[in-house]
């Protein structure tokens, strides 16, 4: 994935209310890619615009549309 890509926020496989939570199933755009962050499970992450908010998600929580 790269900046500008359109993505969908995946549903939480465990069904917990944690991330992706409130944005599950929504369409977003990648604004910035950030390197692996220990606090995000060591996965590469991205800042995305979803539902009018800028938030950070692991790339594993997103799928290209």
KACORSUL-V951821 format. One record per residue. N is the residue number from 0. RES is the residue in one letter. OMEGA is omega in whole degrees, 0 to 359 (NA if undefined). Layout:
n=N res=RES omega=OMEGA
n=N res=RES omega=OMEGA
//
This chain:
n=0 res=X omega=181
n=1 res=X omega=179
n=2 res=X omega=180
n=3 res=X omega=179
n=4 res=X omega=175
n=5 res=X omega=184
n=6 res=X omega=173
n=7 res=X omega=176
n=8 res=X omega=182
n=9 res=X omega=174
n=10 res=X omega=176
n=11 res=X omega=184
n=12 res=X omega=182
n=13 res=X omega=179
n=14 res=X omega=179
n=15 res=X omega=182
n=16 res=X omega=178
n=17 res=X omega=180
n=18 res=X omega=1
n=19 res=X omega=171
n=20 res=X omega=189
n=21 res=X omega=183
n=22 res=X omega=183
n=23 res=X omega=178
n=24 res=X omega=182
n=25 res=X omega=178
n=26 res=X omega=183
n=27 res=X omega=175
n=28 res=X omega=179
n=29 res=X omega=179
n=30 res=X omega=185
n=31 res=X omega=174
n=32 res=X omega=178
n=33 res=X omega=184
n=34 res=X omega=180
n=35 res=X omega=180
n=36 res=X omega=181
n=37 res=X omega=182
n=38 res=X omega=178
n=39 res=X omega=176
n=40 res=X omega=179
n=41 res=X omega=179
n=42 res=X omega=173
n=43 res=X omega=184
n=44 res=X omega=179
n=45 res=X omega=168
n=46 res=X omega=181
n=47 res=X omega=173
n=48 res=X omega=180
n=49 res=X omega=180
n=50 res=X omega=177
n=51 res=X omega=179
n=52 res=X omega=174
n=53 res=X omega=182
n=54 res=X omega=181
n=55 res=X omega=178
n=56 res=X omega=170
n=57 res=X omega=176
n=58 res=X omega=178
n=59 res=X omega=179
n=60 res=X omega=183
n=61 res=X omega=172
n=62 res=X omega=178
n=63 res=X omega=179
n=64 res=X omega=NA
//
